[in-house]
Amino acid sequence: MNKNLNKKILLIIAVLLIFIFGIFRVPKGISGKALLDAMGQNIHLGLDLRGGAHLILQVVVSEAVSAETDNTAGDIQAALKTASLPGQAAKPDPANKPMVIQVTGVAPAKSGAVESLLDNKYSNEYDLTGGGSDGIFTLTMKPSAETALEQKTVQQAIETIRDRVDSLGVAEPVIQEYGSGKNQILVELPGISDLDQVKHILETTARLEIHAVVGGPFKDEQEALASVNGTVPPDEMMMHGSPSPTSGVDEVYILRRQYVVGGSDFRSADPSTDENGRRAVHFTLTNEAGDKFYDYTSKNVNTSMAVVMGSAVKEVANIQSPIRDSGQIVGSFTPDEVTALSKLLRTGALPASLNEIETRTVGASLGADSIRDGVRAAIVGVLVVMAFMLIYYRGSGINADLALFLNLVILLGFMGFSGATLTLPGIAGVILTIGMGVDSNVLIFERIREEMRAGKSAAASVEQGFEQAWHTIFDTHVTTIVSAAILIIFGTGPVKGFAVTLVFGLLANLFTAVFVSRVIFDWHLGRLKTGEPVSI
């Protein structure tokens, strides 16, 4: 019996040392400040305790759908040309139905060949209808393909935002999807106070594209419309810009809707200057995009192309000779704008623009106040509970207090090992864990009292008390853990922080309130004289 008890005591001591290590790891000293610093490095504080920026962003996934169908329309046009088939691929209503592409002008005699080409190449992602005597085929993106594209767009946006946040040097940011199926992103940046700078870096799409110039420059939209007989064709678009950095005059251009290169085609970008000393951004394309750009420029020497960024023409250049994989953007940039644009292009363009749903900042002083008030509440709660247990359960109250202390050590050690974030609601979870731990001890102690009143010995009373209370304790903990798990799965931010802390605390409590308390009772019973009652 003593040998088995000693093994259990050694196990408890080992668990205690392991989780103390999880809290402090290897402190730089044994002073109070050194221990607190070590604890702060291992237990991460949430935004509400540390201070920083909080944003919820809506991804405009319809833009990604529109860009995808633009590219598909261009691919269809190229495929028809290669197969020597008639037809014009374009989007009839790009603003309201970006997922729809129409192929018009198909001669009845060629209708079967065009239908076969479209069905073979695009049937996996598009539903094909039409054909026949009117010579019009309609391709509509399948709902499953549209949903997959939207999900991919959100994940690409998260990855791009993470790259941009890393370039800001933010430690321990939270960047994750917010809500289920809402196409929203949660961004929490501890220690950041300049919200305007953060929004500029995160929300700028910086999607640089190169388009073929169909017409322009025009002095206004009326003149541009007149050049296309009053209506811009579906495969073209009208865009404003100020390509001349010295004049700053707004001009209007008619561009091909499908870009030549753009988005992820850019491999790198760096600040530079042109031959006249003007600020510029020098970019390099990927190998695949470079081959595509070379092929295009080889076939379009002495024509114009436009550099488009942020829905504005930044530069218009004449193709004098084939270009392989590099170029530069010249504009009326400030030094900060050139640096920011280079950084954004290096980290990648967002696949779609972002709209703000919610933004706020938490000051460091407010976070410090929250920590101080939360810790004070936790300490007061622990002391009051410990005092109550000592007064009401006398000697057995020491047992409960030791188990409660070990519960807190295990909980904090869990957080240190797992890298979980402690939030203000998480502190509330710690306090709730204290209450749950005491509740377990109360159940056990009251059962022991009942057995002792029935005339059983101290050892038998303890054994029956733990056995009778165990099922109730287990059931209550499991149901609470299941509820908290639902909060972890579907909750975000503070709600998840509360649930994570609560689950860790409940798991620790199952160990301390049942196993540790029983070991303490067994150790105490071994030192009682025959017939001597337990102090409870």
Secondary structure, 3 states (H helix, E strand, C coil): CHHHHHHHHHHHHHHHHHHHHHHHCCCCCCCHHHHHHHHHHHCEECHHHHCEEEEEEEECHHHHHHHHHHHHHHHHHHHHHHCCCCCEEECCCCCCCCCEEEEECCCHHHHHHHHHHHHHHHCCCEEEEECHHHCCEEEEECHHHHHHHHHHHHHHHHHHHHHHHHHHCCCCCEEEEECCCCCEEEEEEECCCCHHHHHHHHHCCCCEEEEEEEEEEECCHHHHHHHCCCCCCCCEEEEEECCCCCCCCCEEEEEECCCCEEHHHEEEEEEEECCCCCEEEEEEECHHHHHHHHHHHHHCCCCEEEEEECCCEEEEEECCCCCCCEEEEECCCCHHHHHHHHHHHHHCCCCCCEEEEEEEEECHHHHHHHHHHHHHHHHHHHHHHHHHHHHHHCHHHHHHHHHHHHHHHHHHHHHHHHCCEECHHHHHHHHHHHHHHHHHHHHHHHHHHHHHHCCCCHHHHHHHHHHHHHHHHHHHHHHHHHHHHHHHHHCCHHHHHHHHHHHHHHHHHHHHHHHHHHHHHHHHHCCCCCCCCCCC
